[in-house]
Amino acid sequence: MPATTPAPCSPEDVRRVACIGAGVIGGGWVAHFLARGYDVTAWDPAPDAEDKLRRLVAAAWPALEQIGLADGASQDRLTVTATLAEAVADAQFVQESAPEKLELKQSLLAELDTATPPGVVIASSTSGYPMTDMQPPHDAAASPQRLVVGHPFNPPYLIPLVEVVGGERTDAAAVEWSSRFYDVAGKSVITMDRELPGFIANRLQEALWREALHMVANGEASVEDIDASITEGPGLRWAFMGPCLTFALAGGEGGMAHMLDHFGPSLKSPWTRLEAPELDKELRDAMVDGCDEAAGERTYADLVAERDQGVIDVLRATGRLGGARR
């Protein structure tokens, strides 16, 4: 693998970001970066792209003002260019958000690699393609080592998560730089250890989505009931405590170890169309140790109090305290 050209600046010193693709996701990125005080150049091949983009940013701005704008943040710091090359000419970071078509991603990333200044990291907003699949052929990109995945959640200007992972030809330094940049830019970053189609969060929500489709197709539940089962049930806890710690609390003071020992046999029950992995000692220990690490210094009582207050806060924020199901 060729050596990575040193990035032209540190993540903390980035001032200009280029957003390539200005649809729902790309436009959401534009709004986020503008709100964080960056100068943003954007390009999209659609003839009406600029009008749509500026309307999207304007519509997002009131929510961003509630969150709190960075010093100097302004919609006036957006420049929409006529060509891709103009958009990235002075960029210190590039966020690509083209449609989810593999050949398009490959050709666009190759074009970006040619046009973007040396060393500048180029991140793709792909929802599921591994970067290894998107990295252009060896003869089409001079520096594939600077190409990474920076997968956001819609809308990128409100949902904090971004999942960062490189491909087989991505330099580890580019992944580290990207993760630091997203953190500086106000995102909540998961830096993945390895590639996985769909990454982490999409695989989890896709499993839920597919089971929902099965239930509707089989007449087992209505769309309304499926949505209510999440918004009035586990979704309230998932907003601040993920499924692993949530299940650990189901084990009482015995935590995840007791939960797995007590409820583990239900993995053999037909509760989902997904096939469960074998709950062997290695998996059991990984879950127990992982929950212990996630809990940190918090005791069972601490976690219960945190969960209870969190549910109350969510119910209060959504106007549902003491109310009937909507």
N, C-alpha and C positions, 0 to 999 in steps of 0.2 A: 504493500500500500504506500503511495507517495506521502511524503510528510505534509502535514497540514500547514498552509500558509498562516502565520500568526494573524489573529483577528485584529482589524485596524484599531479597535478600541476595546476597553473593558465593558462588561454589561452595564456598569453604573454610568458610563460616559455616553451611552447611546442617546442621540438626540433626534435622529431621522429614521423612520421605519417605512418600508415599502410594503403595501398590501396588494397582492396580485390576485384578481378575482374579487368582485364587489357585490356578490349576491348576499344571501341571508347571513352566511357565516363570515365571508370576507368583509361585508359591511359592518357586522358586529365587532370584528377585530378593529376596523377603522375607528368606530365609536370608542372602543376601549382605549386604544392608544392615544387618541385625541384627549380623552378625559384624563389620562395619566400625564398629559403635558408634552407629548411628543409632536414633532412635525411629521405629518403623514403624507406620502405620495401614494396614489392609488391608480390602478389601471385595470380595465375590464373591456373585452372586445365588443360587448353589446352596445348598439348605437345610443340607447337611452340610459346607459349605465350611470352616468354622472348625476342625472336628475334623480334616479331611484336611490342612489347612494346618499345624496345629500338629504333626501326625505327620510331615509332610514336613520341617519345620524341625528337629524332634528327630532325625530320621534323618540329616540333613545335618550336624548339629552336631559329631559326632566328627571328620569330615573337616576341618571348619573349625577345630577346635581344633588339629589337626596343622599346618595352614597357619599358624595364629597369629591369635588374636582381637585386635581393637583394644581399647584401654583402655575399660572400661565396657560392653563388648559383653555382651548378655544376651538370652536368649529372652523374658524377662519384659518387654522393651521393645516387644513386639508387642501392638497393640490391634486387634481385629477389630470393625468397626462394623456397625451394622444397615443403614445407607444409604450410598450413594455420597457424598452431600453431607457426611455426618459424616466420612468418611475423608479428604476433601481440604480440610476447613474450615481447618485450620492448616498444611497441607502447604507445604513450601518447594521441593518437586520432586515430580512425579507420573510414575509408570511404569505405563503401561497395557499389559496382557497378555491381552486378550480373544481368543476364538477367531478364526481367520483367515477371517472372512467380511466382505466389503467393506462391505455396508450396515450391519452391526453396528458395524464400526469407525467409520464415518462418524457414525452416530447417537450412539455412545458418546463420541466425541471432542467432538461438539457439546455433549453434556450435561456433560462435564468442563469445557469452556470456560466454561460458564455457572456451574458450582459452584465452580471453583477460584479462589482469590484472584488479583487482577490481577497480571500480570507473572510469575507462577510458570510455569516451563516444563513442558510436558506432552509426554512422550516415549512413543512406541509401540514395542512389542516385535515388531511385524509381521515375519514371515519373508520377505516378498517384495513387498508392496504399496508403491509409491512414495507418499510423503506427499502429493504433488499429488492422487493419486486418493482418498486418505482424508480430506483436508481437507474439512470440511463446506461445503455451498453458502454463498455470500456472506451469505444471509439467515439462516443457521443458526448461525453462529459470529461472535462479536464480535471475537475476536482470534486468527485463524488463524495469525498471524505467530509465535506462541509454540509451535506444534506441530512436533515434530521426530520423526524415527525414531531409536530407540536399540535396534538389533537385537543381541541377545545370542546366545550359543550354549549349548546345554543340556549340563550344568546351569550356570546363570548363576553359581552360587556357587563353581564350580571352574574353568570355562573363562574365561580372562581377556578374550577379545575382545568388543568392542562396536563396531558400525559406526554412525556418526552421519551423518545427511544430512537436509537440509530439503526442503520442497516449494517450488512456485512462489511461494507466499504466505508462506513462512517467512522471518523476518528473520534475516540473517546473524549478528546478535548472539545470537540464541537458539541457533543451532548452535554458536557459539563457547562460549557459557556451558555448554551441555550437555557438550561435549567436555571442558572443564575440570572440570566436576563429576564425570564418570565417571572421569577421571584421579585426582582427589582420592579418589574412592571405591574406588580400587584396581583399576580395569579397564585393559586395554590397548586404546587407542582408535584407530580409523581414522576420520578425518573425510573423507568422500568429497567430491570436487569437484562431482559431478553425480549426479542420480538414475539408478538402473539397477534394473529389476525383479530381485528376488532379491539385490541388492547384490553384494558381491564374493565372499565365502566360500561363500555358498549356490550361486552360479552354478558355482563350481569343483567343489564336492562333488556338485552335481546332474549335471554332465557325467560324472563318474565313475560315479555311481549309474545313469544311463541306459545307459551302456555295459555296466555289470554286468548290468542287466536284459536287454539284447540278447543277451549271451553265454549267460545261463541259458535264455532263450526259444529260442535256436537250438541248444541242446545243446553249446555250445562250451566251457563251463567249469562246474564245480559251484560252489555257494555257498561251500563250504569252501575251494576253491582260490582263489576270488576274494578272500575275506577274507585268506587266508594270503599272497597275492601282494602285499598292502599291508602287513600287520603284519610280515612277514618280509623285505620289500623296501623300496620307496621311503618307506613310512610311518615307518621308523626315522629317515630323514634329514629328512623333513618336520616331525618333532617339534621341530626346532630350526633348520632351514635350509630355507627354502621352495623350491618347484620351480625358480624362476629361478636362484638362486645354485647350487642343486644341479646344474642343467644347465650352468651356467658352468664348474663344476669339471670337467665332462666334456670341456671344450675344453683341458684342461691349462693350461700357462702362457699360452696364447693366449686363455684365458677365453671369454666368450660369443661374441666375434667369431669365433674359430676353430670353436667348437661350431656356430654357425649356418652358417658356410661349409662345414663338413664334413658336418653332419647335416641341413642345410636341405632337401636334395632329398627326404628321407624324409617331408616334409610331404605329398608327392604320393602316398605309399604308403598302402594301405588298412589303416592301423593303428587307426583309429577310425571310427565313423559320422559324426563331426563333420566339417564342411567346414573346412579350414584357410584362414586368410587368406593373401593374397599376401605373400610375404616380400620386399617391396621395400626399397629403401634406407632409407626413412623408418622402417619398422618395425624393420629391422635395427639402425639407429642408436639407436632408442628403447630397444631391449633391451640393447644394449651399454652405452649411457650409464646406463641404470637399474641394471644390475648393478655398474658401476663406482661409482656413488653408494652403492649398498647395501653394497658391500665396504668403502668408506671407505679407511682407512689400512691395512687388512689385506692382506697379500700373498697370492699363491697358496699359498705354503707355510703361512701362518697359517690360511687357510681350510681347507686339507686337514687340518691338525692339529686344528682346531676340529671339523670334521666327524667325524674318526676318534674323537676323545675323546667326542663327543656320542653316537655310535652305541654305543660301549662303555658309556657311562653309562646309556643307555636299556636295553640288553641286561642290564646288571647290575641295574638297578632292577626289571626285570620277570622276573628270575630265569632268564634264557635264555643266559647266557654259557656257551658250550661245550655247551649242551643241544640236544636234538633239537627239531624243530618240534612245537608243541603243537596 
